[in-house]
Amino acid sequence: DQISLPIDLRANIVSDTAINLRNFRIELRYSDNNFMSETVIPMTLDARNNFNAQIPAPNANKTFRYYFIARDPNGREIRLPSSAPRIPFGLV
């Protein structure tokens, strides 16, 4: 089956200390050409403390690969999966 609608992705940050999520910057990075090029989408924080972004409906026979980058107020960066972009998540 071909996907004909945009794909919603959600991420949330969990910490064992108190944090202000508004101070974090989360990006969704995706590609349909194995990261020869990529699109970066800043994720938006909703009222339930989830970060949200949307990937457009893929063209036929395309595989989307994606990963997340979170940056805290001190500039530390965390990738999910940690192996990205070499080994990202994928949608077939």
GIZI-V306684 format. One record per pair of residues at least 6 apart in sequence whose ideal C-beta (glycine too) atoms are under 7 Angstrom apart, sorted by the first residue. I is the first residue (numbers start at 1). J is the second residue. Records with the same first field share a line. If there is no record, write none. Layout:
I = J ; J
//
This chain:
2 = 60
3 = 57 ; 58
4 = 57
5 = 57
6 = 54 ; 55 ; 56 ; 57
7 = 54 ; 55 ; 91
8 = 52 ; 54
9 = 28 ; 53 ; 55
10 = 50 ; 51 ; 52
11 = 26 ; 43 ; 51 ; 68
12 = 49 ; 50 ; 51
13 = 21 ; 24 ; 70
21 = 45 ; 49
22 = 45
23 = 73
24 = 70 ; 71 ; 72
25 = 71
26 = 43 ; 51 ; 68 ; 70
27 = 40 ; 41 ; 42 ; 43 ; 68 ; 69
28 = 41 ; 43 ; 53 ; 66 ; 68
29 = 38 ; 40 ; 66 ; 67 ; 69
30 = 38 ; 39 ; 55 ; 64 ; 65 ; 66
31 = 37 ; 38 ; 65
32 = 58 ; 62 ; 63 ; 64
34 = 65
35 = 65 ; 85
41 = 53
43 = 51 ; 52 ; 53
44 = 51 ; 52
45 = 51
46 = 52
55 = 64 ; 66
58 = 64
63 = 90 ; 91 ; 92
64 = 90 ; 91
65 = 88 ; 89 ; 90
66 = 88 ; 89
67 = 79 ; 80 ; 81 ; 84 ; 85 ; 88 ; 89
68 = 79 ; 80
69 = 77 ; 79
70 = 78
71 = 77
81 = 87 ; 88 ; 89
//
